[in-house]
Amino acid sequence: MRQVYAVGHWGALQDLGVYDSILALITFEDGTVASLETGWASPVSSWQFYAAGDKAVLQITTPELGTAFHGSGHTQVANPLYGFDPVTEGLTLNVYQAELAHFTACLDSGRRFLVAPEEALAAVAVAEAIDRSAASGHIQTPTDSRPVSY
C-alpha cells in the first residue's frame, strides 16, 4: 500500500472509543485506488465487499445473499456462511470456525498458514493507518517494522 486517507464519524459508539462509521481511500503502489466503507452503529446488520477489475467482479454481500463471481462470460454464486459448509482440517465448519481450526492446527503441527504472517501484519498496518488518518485528518502510510518469524 502506498497511502491511506480516511474520515470517521463519532456518534452512538463514541463512549466505547469506536467510530460509528469510517470511509477510507486506499492507494496501492501501482496507483490502483480502493474505497472501504465500514459502519458499526447501523440498526440493521448489512455488509458488502465489492472488487472490480478489468476481467472480473467479485461481490460478497450479507449472508442471506452470499457471494457472486462474475467473469469470463459466466456467473458463479455461493453463500460461504450458510449455503455450504467448508471442510477444513477434516471437519465441516462455518467459515469462522474453519479459520480458527486452521490457525490452531498450524500452531500444533508447525505447518505454514494459508495467510502468511507477513500478509496478516500488512493488513494490520493498513488498519492502523486508516485509524491514524481518521484521527489526524491527513494521509497516512501503512508501516510495519516488526520482524516476522514462524
VOGU-384078 format. One record per residue (C-alpha): residue in one letter; x negated, y negated, z negated. Coordinates in steps of 0.1 Angstrom, whole numbers, plus 5000, padded with zeros to 4 digits. Layout:
BEGIN
AXYZ ...
//
This chain:
BEGIN
M500050005000 R498849665008 Q501149444987 V504449434969 Y506849144963 A509849194940 V512648994923 G514649124894 H517849024877 W518249024839 G521749084826 A523549354808 L520449564801 Q518149274790 D518249384754 L516749714765 G513949544784 V515349674817 Y516249474848 D519849524859 S518549524895 I515349484915 L514749414952 A511249484964 L509549444997 I506549685002 T503949625029 F501849925039 E498249905053 D499449935089 G501949645085 T505049865081 V507549695057 A509949885034 S512649755011 L513649904979 E516749814960 T517449954926 G520149884901 W521050034867 A523949834855 S526549944880 P529750094866 V529650344894 S526950604900 S525750544935 W522350564953 Q520850604987 F517450645003 Y517150555040 A514050585061 A514050495098 G511150545122 D510850535160 K511750905163 A513951005134 V516050885105 L516251035070 Q519250945048 I519651065013 T522850954995 T524851034965 P525151404955 E528651414970 L527351315004 G523951485004 T521151445029 A521151385066 F518251405091 H518851255125 G516251315151 S515351495184 G518951495196 H520451675166 T521551615130 Q520951835100 V522951785068 A522251935034 N523251854998 P520051904978 L521651864944 Y524852064947 G525152214982 F522552474978 D520152584950 P516452584959 V514452884949 T511252774931 E508852994912 G511253284919 L514153104901 T517252954916 L517452594902 N518752254909 V516152004922 Y515251864888 Q514852204872 A512752314902 E510452014898 L509852094862 A509452464868 H506852394895 F504952154872 T504752394843 A503952684865 C500952494880 L499752394845 D500052754833 S498352914863 G495852644874 R497452624909 R497552294928 F500652084926 L502752024957 V502251654950 A498651574943 P497851384911 E496351104933 E499751074951 A501551054918 L499250794904 A499650594936 A503450604931 V503050474895 A500650204908 V503350084932 A506050094905 E503749884882 A503049634910 I506849604915 D507249534878 R504449274878 S505749104908 A509349074894 A507948934862 S505548684878 G507448594910 H504248654930 I502948914955 Q501049194937 T498649454950 P499049814937 T495849904919 D494850224902 S491250284890 R491950574867 P489950884876 V491951194886 S490851544880 Y492551884877 
//
